[in-house]
Amino acid sequence: MHTVSMQFSLFKDCIAKRILAHPEMRGQSQDSTELDEFSSYLAAESWPSLPESIRTATYESRGSVPSDIDDIPLDNTSVAFSDTLISYGFAFDSDDTFKFLRKVLADYIADTCAPPPPWSLTRTEHCEICEREVPLTYHHLIPRSTHAKVLKKKWHSESMINSVAWLCRPCHSVVHQVTTNEDLARHYFTVELLLERDDIQKWRNYASKQRFGVRRG
């Protein structure tokens, strides 16, 4: 049983996109649950046999990924993967299943090895903590004062160093009040991790009910 990773999820999504784009699917309605189950099965059957450099591929490790998709060995691909594609009409023979898989791999490598977006392109309409639609600031998830130490100790990759979250000013202030910059950099470097803290959850529950800019009393 493989460990579900971001890369595996991307790979499964690429299979789903190829399934939907296949001529066999034209004019057919596809239940999302069925598509998810079918794509998950195909991914689980083909993923373990892929080279480790493919299964762990990231923007930082893109140099170790073959530049030519045809150079990726597929000889150990599960027979069940090929049989399933053929049975459902998505391939004519085993050679055709490899062509399908190579197209999936091309999509997957493009996605998993893509450079992270500039922080300005990640802007949201709502605060990512209290979810209010209010004026936003950007919070460096890995505080700038820790960048040199983070890179030296390899806590995070260079591509993550400028990750930001879009927060209203009150939420932004609270994040910096609950712990140190180093603790934020090491343990709370995503919005999801921040929201696992009880103090941030309590603040979120309070702030989400407040009307921005309205002074009470």
C-alpha positions as CSV (number, residue, x, y, z in Angstrom):
1,M,0.0,0.0,0.0
2,H,1.6,3.2,-1.1
3,T,1.5,6.4,0.9
4,V,-0.8,9.0,-0.5
5,S,1.3,12.0,-1.4
6,M,0.8,15.3,-3.3
7,Q,2.5,13.7,-6.3
8,F,0.2,10.7,-6.2
9,S,-2.8,13.0,-6.1
10,L,-1.6,15.0,-9.0
11,F,-0.9,11.7,-10.9
12,K,-4.4,10.5,-10.2
13,D,-5.9,13.8,-11.4
14,C,-3.9,13.6,-14.6
15,I,-5.4,10.1,-15.2
16,A,-8.9,11.5,-14.6
17,K,-8.3,14.4,-17.1
18,R,-7.1,11.9,-19.8
19,I,-10.1,9.7,-19.2
20,L,-12.5,12.6,-19.6
21,A,-10.7,13.8,-22.7
22,H,-10.7,10.3,-24.4
23,P,-13.0,9.8,-27.4
24,E,-14.7,6.9,-25.6
25,M,-16.2,9.5,-23.2
26,R,-17.7,11.8,-25.8
27,G,-21.4,12.2,-25.3
28,Q,-21.4,10.3,-22.0
29,S,-22.2,11.6,-18.6
30,Q,-19.7,10.6,-16.0
31,D,-20.5,10.3,-12.3
32,S,-17.8,12.1,-10.3
33,T,-17.7,9.3,-7.7
34,E,-17.2,6.7,-10.4
35,L,-14.5,8.8,-12.1
36,D,-12.7,9.2,-8.8
37,E,-12.8,5.5,-8.0
38,F,-11.7,4.5,-11.6
39,S,-8.9,7.0,-11.6
40,S,-7.8,5.9,-8.1
41,Y,-7.7,2.3,-9.1
42,L,-5.6,3.0,-12.3
43,A,-3.3,5.2,-10.3
44,A,-2.8,2.6,-7.6
45,E,-2.0,0.0,-10.2
46,S,0.6,2.0,-12.1
47,W,2.2,4.3,-9.5
48,P,4.3,1.8,-7.5
49,S,6.2,0.6,-10.7
50,L,7.2,4.1,-11.7
51,P,10.8,5.2,-11.0
52,E,11.4,6.9,-7.7
53,S,12.6,10.1,-9.4
54,I,9.1,10.3,-11.0
55,R,7.2,9.5,-7.8
56,T,9.1,12.1,-5.8
57,A,9.4,14.7,-8.6
58,T,9.1,18.4,-7.6
59,Y,10.2,21.7,-9.0
60,E,13.5,21.4,-7.0
61,S,14.2,17.8,-8.3
62,R,13.1,18.4,-11.9
63,G,16.7,18.0,-13.0
64,S,16.6,14.3,-12.1
65,V,13.4,13.7,-14.2
66,P,14.0,12.3,-17.7
67,S,13.5,15.1,-20.3
68,D,12.1,12.6,-22.8
69,I,8.9,10.8,-21.6
70,D,9.9,7.8,-23.8
71,D,12.9,7.3,-21.6
72,I,10.8,6.4,-18.6
73,P,10.7,2.6,-18.2
74,L,7.2,1.1,-18.1
75,D,8.0,-2.6,-18.4
76,N,6.9,-3.3,-14.9
77,T,3.5,-1.6,-15.1
78,S,0.8,-3.8,-13.6
79,V,-1.0,-6.1,-16.1
80,A,-4.2,-5.1,-14.3
81,F,-3.7,-1.5,-15.4
82,S,-3.4,-2.5,-19.1
83,D,-6.3,-5.0,-18.9
84,T,-8.6,-2.4,-17.3
85,L,-7.9,0.2,-19.9
86,I,-8.5,-2.3,-22.7
87,S,-11.6,-3.7,-21.1
88,Y,-13.2,-0.3,-20.8
89,G,-12.3,0.7,-24.4
90,F,-9.6,3.3,-23.5
91,A,-6.9,1.3,-25.3
92,F,-6.7,-1.3,-28.0
93,D,-3.7,-3.3,-26.8
94,S,-0.8,-3.1,-24.3
95,D,1.2,-0.8,-26.6
96,D,-1.8,1.6,-26.6
97,T,-2.0,1.5,-22.8
98,F,1.7,2.6,-22.6
99,K,0.9,5.5,-25.0
100,F,-2.0,6.5,-22.7
101,L,0.3,6.3,-19.6
102,R,3.0,8.3,-21.2
103,K,0.5,11.1,-22.0
104,V,-0.6,11.0,-18.3
105,L,3.1,11.2,-17.2
106,A,3.7,14.1,-19.5
107,D,0.8,16.0,-17.9
108,Y,1.9,14.9,-14.4
109,I,5.5,16.0,-14.8
110,A,4.4,19.4,-16.2
111,D,2.3,19.9,-13.1
112,T,4.5,18.5,-10.4
113,C,7.7,20.2,-11.7
114,A,6.0,23.6,-12.4
115,P,7.5,26.6,-10.6
116,P,5.5,27.9,-7.7
117,P,3.3,30.9,-8.6
118,P,4.4,34.5,-7.7
119,W,2.8,35.4,-4.4
120,S,0.7,38.1,-6.0
121,L,-1.1,35.5,-8.1
122,T,-2.3,33.7,-5.0
123,R,-4.5,36.6,-3.8
124,T,-7.9,35.7,-2.5
125,E,-11.1,37.6,-2.0
126,H,-11.5,36.6,1.6
127,C,-9.2,36.4,4.6
128,E,-7.9,32.9,4.8
129,I,-8.4,32.7,8.5
130,C,-11.7,34.5,9.4
131,E,-13.1,34.2,5.8
132,R,-14.4,37.8,5.8
133,E,-14.4,39.8,2.6
134,V,-12.3,42.7,3.9
135,P,-9.1,44.5,3.0
136,L,-6.3,42.1,3.0
137,T,-2.5,42.0,3.8
138,Y,-0.1,39.3,2.9
139,H,1.5,37.3,5.6
140,H,4.8,35.5,4.9
141,L,4.1,32.0,6.1
142,I,7.8,31.6,6.6
143,P,8.7,35.0,8.2
144,R,11.4,36.9,6.3
145,S,13.5,37.3,9.4
146,T,14.0,33.5,9.4
147,H,14.8,32.9,5.8
148,A,18.6,32.6,6.1
149,K,18.2,30.1,9.0
150,V,15.5,28.1,7.2
151,L,17.6,27.6,4.1
152,K,20.8,26.9,6.1
153,K,19.0,24.2,8.2
154,K,17.0,23.0,5.2
155,W,13.7,23.2,7.0
156,H,12.0,24.1,3.7
157,S,12.9,24.3,0.0
158,E,13.8,27.5,-1.6
159,S,10.7,27.5,-3.7
160,M,8.6,27.6,-0.5
161,I,10.4,30.5,1.1
162,N,8.2,33.2,-0.2
163,S,4.9,31.5,0.3
164,V,2.2,33.9,1.6
165,A,-1.3,33.8,3.0
166,W,-3.8,36.6,2.5
167,L,-5.1,37.8,5.9
168,C,-7.0,40.8,7.2
169,R,-5.0,43.0,9.5
170,P,-6.5,41.7,12.7
171,C,-5.9,38.1,11.8
172,H,-2.4,38.9,10.6
173,S,-1.6,40.6,14.0
174,V,-2.9,37.6,15.9
175,V,-0.8,35.1,14.0
176,H,2.3,37.0,15.1
177,Q,1.2,37.4,18.7
178,V,0.5,33.7,19.3
179,T,4.1,32.4,18.8
180,T,7.6,33.3,17.6
181,N,8.7,33.8,14.0
182,E,10.9,30.8,14.2
183,D,8.0,28.6,15.5
184,L,5.9,29.9,12.6
185,A,8.6,29.0,10.1
186,R,9.2,25.5,11.5
187,H,5.7,24.4,12.5
188,Y,3.0,26.7,11.2
189,F,4.1,27.4,7.6
190,T,0.6,26.8,6.0
191,V,-2.8,28.2,6.7
192,E,-4.0,24.7,7.5
193,L,-1.3,24.2,10.1
194,L,-2.1,27.6,11.7
195,L,-5.8,26.6,11.9
196,E,-4.8,23.5,13.9
197,R,-3.9,25.8,16.8
198,D,-6.6,26.2,19.5
199,D,-5.8,29.9,19.9
200,I,-6.1,30.6,16.2
201,Q,-9.4,28.6,16.1
202,K,-10.8,30.6,19.0
203,W,-9.8,33.8,17.3
204,R,-11.3,32.7,14.0
205,N,-14.6,31.9,15.6
206,Y,-14.7,35.3,17.2
207,A,-13.4,37.3,14.2
208,S,-15.7,35.6,11.7
209,K,-18.7,37.1,13.5
210,Q,-17.4,40.7,13.6
211,R,-18.4,43.3,11.1
212,F,-15.3,44.9,9.7
213,G,-14.9,48.6,10.4
214,V,-17.9,48.7,12.8
215,R,-17.1,50.1,16.3
216,R,-19.3,48.8,19.1
217,G,-20.4,50.7,22.1
